[in-house]
Amino acid sequence: MECPDRWPELNSQQRRLVNRYIDTLLAQQAALPLIEKPGREVVAVKQVGSVSYQLERVKCGKATCRKCPHGPYWYAYFRRGKRLVSKYIGKDFKLIAPD
């Protein structure tokens, strides 16, 4: 691997840029993929740290409903251990602290 051998050649600003780039890659890797559920349409997605926020239009499931899909509503998705957890936020976006 060349990287460790070449690290001393970098100045402090270049090292900071490399560290920032690595942090960005790690955050992207930890980011949750788009969560698609039946009866929901994803309108927008925001990633803040380990929480993925999705603005979704939701079908209520009533056969006679003329207003479907409802919303859009914000949902937060995050991991609790190995389990994927979703949390309803509402019509207005706000940050949440994962439990």
BASETOR-22821 format. One record per residue (C-alpha): residue in three letters; chain; x, y, z. Coordinates in steps of 0.001 Angstrom, whole numbers, padded with zeros to 6 digits. Layout:
BEGIN
<atom 'ALA', 'A', <X, Y, Z>>,
...
This chain:
BEGIN
<atom 'MET', 'A', <000000, 000000, 000000>>,
<atom 'GLU', 'A', <001423, 003359, -001020>>,
<atom 'CYS', 'A', <-000678, 005585, 001205>>,
<atom 'PRO', 'A', <001139, 005025, 004534>>,
<atom 'ASP', 'A', <004540, 005484, 002856>>,
<atom 'ARG', 'A', <003492, 008738, 001203>>,
<atom 'TRP', 'A', <001710, 010225, 004236>>,
<atom 'PRO', 'A', <004888, 012027, 005505>>,
<atom 'GLU', 'A', <005112, 013838, 002134>>,
<atom 'LEU', 'A', <001795, 015597, 002748>>,
<atom 'ASN', 'A', <001657, 018945, 004511>>,
<atom 'SER', 'A', <-000844, 019570, 007316>>,
<atom 'GLN', 'A', <-003465, 021125, 005013>>,
<atom 'GLN', 'A', <-003287, 018151, 002639>>,
<atom 'ARG', 'A', <-003608, 015743, 005561>>,
<atom 'ARG', 'A', <-006708, 017589, 006791>>,
<atom 'LEU', 'A', <-008230, 017335, 003291>>,
<atom 'VAL', 'A', <-007484, 013613, 003140>>,
<atom 'ASN', 'A', <-008992, 013097, 006608>>,
<atom 'ARG', 'A', <-012096, 015088, 005649>>,
<atom 'TYR', 'A', <-012450, 013022, 002471>>,
<atom 'ILE', 'A', <-012121, 009768, 004433>>,
<atom 'ASP', 'A', <-014723, 010984, 006968>>,
<atom 'THR', 'A', <-017098, 011799, 004090>>,
<atom 'LEU', 'A', <-016626, 008345, 002580>>,
<atom 'LEU', 'A', <-017247, 006674, 005948>>,
<atom 'ALA', 'A', <-020407, 008738, 006503>>,
<atom 'GLN', 'A', <-021675, 007798, 003036>>,
<atom 'GLN', 'A', <-020963, 004153, 003743>>,
<atom 'ALA', 'A', <-022903, 004376, 007014>>,
<atom 'ALA', 'A', <-025785, 006207, 005321>>,
<atom 'LEU', 'A', <-028939, 004211, 004924>>,
<atom 'PRO', 'A', <-030125, 003419, 001431>>,
<atom 'LEU', 'A', <-033426, 004776, 000173>>,
<atom 'ILE', 'A', <-036143, 002970, 002124>>,
<atom 'GLU', 'A', <-039011, 002019, -000173>>,
<atom 'LYS', 'A', <-042180, 000614, 001352>>,
<atom 'PRO', 'A', <-045356, -000590, -000379>>,
<atom 'GLY', 'A', <-048000, 002121, -000592>>,
<atom 'ARG', 'A', <-045483, 004940, -000140>>,
<atom 'GLU', 'A', <-043854, 007310, -002592>>,
<atom 'VAL', 'A', <-040558, 008932, -001592>>,
<atom 'VAL', 'A', <-040600, 012651, -002497>>,
<atom 'ALA', 'A', <-037323, 013832, -000908>>,
<atom 'VAL', 'A', <-034418, 012458, 001113>>,
<atom 'LYS', 'A', <-032054, 014137, 003605>>,
<atom 'GLN', 'A', <-029148, 012463, 005383>>,
<atom 'VAL', 'A', <-028015, 013967, 008699>>,
<atom 'GLY', 'A', <-025367, 011900, 010419>>,
<atom 'SER', 'A', <-026642, 008361, 010881>>,
<atom 'VAL', 'A', <-030301, 009351, 010398>>,
<atom 'SER', 'A', <-031953, 009245, 006983>>,
<atom 'TYR', 'A', <-035015, 011492, 006614>>,
<atom 'GLN', 'A', <-037581, 010784, 003908>>,
<atom 'LEU', 'A', <-040541, 012860, 002805>>,
<atom 'GLU', 'A', <-043194, 010336, 001777>>,
<atom 'ARG', 'A', <-046697, 010279, 000343>>,
<atom 'VAL', 'A', <-048654, 007495, 002063>>,
<atom 'LYS', 'A', <-051663, 005453, 000952>>,
<atom 'CYS', 'A', <-054061, 004825, 003843>>,
<atom 'GLY', 'A', <-055308, 001481, 002531>>,
<atom 'LYS', 'A', <-059010, 002325, 002545>>,
<atom 'ALA', 'A', <-060593, 001110, -000684>>,
<atom 'THR', 'A', <-062979, 004093, -000896>>,
<atom 'CYS', 'A', <-060464, 006846, -000056>>,
<atom 'ARG', 'A', <-060452, 009548, -002729>>,
<atom 'LYS', 'A', <-057663, 011611, -001160>>,
<atom 'CYS', 'A', <-054888, 009002, -001415>>,
<atom 'PRO', 'A', <-052007, 009341, -001283>>,
<atom 'HIS', 'A', <-051870, 011462, 001865>>,
<atom 'GLY', 'A', <-049090, 013784, 002948>>,
<atom 'PRO', 'A', <-046315, 014189, 002256>>,
<atom 'TYR', 'A', <-045027, 013384, 005740>>,
<atom 'TRP', 'A', <-041463, 013209, 007094>>,
<atom 'TYR', 'A', <-040127, 009936, 008496>>,
<atom 'ALA', 'A', <-036750, 009297, 010111>>,
<atom 'TYR', 'A', <-034911, 006008, 009583>>,
<atom 'PHE', 'A', <-031985, 004875, 011706>>,
<atom 'ARG', 'A', <-030412, 001717, 013062>>,
<atom 'ARG', 'A', <-030827, 000489, 016614>>,
<atom 'GLY', 'A', <-028279, -002304, 016733>>,
<atom 'LYS', 'A', <-029002, -004423, 013661>>,
<atom 'ARG', 'A', <-032652, -003363, 013499>>,
<atom 'LEU', 'A', <-033877, -000624, 011140>>,
<atom 'VAL', 'A', <-036225, 001748, 012983>>,
<atom 'SER', 'A', <-038608, 004284, 011456>>,
<atom 'LYS', 'A', <-040079, 007241, 013318>>,
<atom 'TYR', 'A', <-042927, 009469, 012151>>,
<atom 'ILE', 'A', <-042023, 013173, 012297>>,
<atom 'GLY', 'A', <-044968, 014914, 010612>>,
<atom 'LYS', 'A', <-045594, 017479, 007893>>,
<atom 'ASP', 'A', <-042822, 019821, 009045>>,
<atom 'PHE', 'A', <-039194, 018681, 008977>>,
<atom 'LYS', 'A', <-037308, 018595, 012266>>,
<atom 'LEU', 'A', <-034204, 016789, 013430>>,
<atom 'ILE', 'A', <-034597, 013948, 015888>>,
<atom 'ALA', 'A', <-032194, 012233, 018249>>,
<atom 'PRO', 'A', <-032186, 008491, 017528>>,
<atom 'ASP', 'A', <-033266, 006596, 020651>>,
